[in-house]
Amino acid sequence: MDRKEIEEIISDYRLFKREIERLNDLIYGIAGVPSKGRGGLTAQYGEEAAMPKGSGGISQSELDRLDSRERKLLKRMQAYQDKVDFVEAGEEYIEGPLHQIVYSCMMEGLSYRAIGKHAGVSREQVRRLRDEVISQMCQNGHLCRNWQYLKYQKQSV
């Protein structure tokens, strides 16, 4: 596991979250299923209330009917979701409150100066803490196996 790759994934965490949201809206909009969080706040009366409601996900028959672009979007969304899960899983293995603060700020995309101002330390100390956080993640065997699995999936796709 390369330290630079881990740092890039952590810094791109917010980007991945926004892209997952955008792709989710795009894919569900294409498939004809309304996106999560839209509508549903108005009570239904009469015959509409008695009719069965469909599930929010894409069924297997709808997956079969997706065109190649939609399949690529779905694969890309799944790859981003795997990276987001990797970063979120790494958060529980960070030891020390100051290290957790630095990791959380890194996930939010803050600069060294902003993290230092938030934590009350210098930029150099933030850089040292960041290196220690990444070292903790590299030393964790469970995260290493997850990362190797993600890289293997990337190569096989």
Disulfide bonds with the S-S distance in Angstrom:
none
